[in-house]
Amino acid sequence: VRNSENNTSRALLQSRPDAQEARMTYKCIGASKSFFLLEIELLTGRHHQIRAQLQRCNVHVRGDLKYGFPRSLENGGIDLHARKLELVHPVTKENLTIVAPTPQNDPVWSYFDLQL
């Protein structure tokens, strides 16, 4: 359910007439003493879907104050990274895969880069 007044969304366990279905799969692909690295596949694309669904499970994206992480990151961002996107080109219909490197100069991302 989207709340446009505070620009957030909330994941619910039961359906409601004003709610849209939001589905994703995830798996833990790395862990440290304090953090987990999750691989998430979106099956639907909803407003703040990953952040809202993880919050519902009492899991928070590092730095995401809006969805429950206790402190911000130094740069003000959050650790949500689109590592790989796969799509069909709208004109050529060619399958495209775009892979982005993980953020540099961050000890948490560097730790997980070494683990993978």
ABEGO torsion letter per residue (X at the ends): XBBAAAGBBBBBABBBAABBBBBBBBBBABBBAABBBBBBBBABBBBGAAAAAAAAAGBBBBGBAAAGBABBBAAGBBBBBBABBBBBBAAAGBBBBBBBBBBBGBAAAAAAAAAX
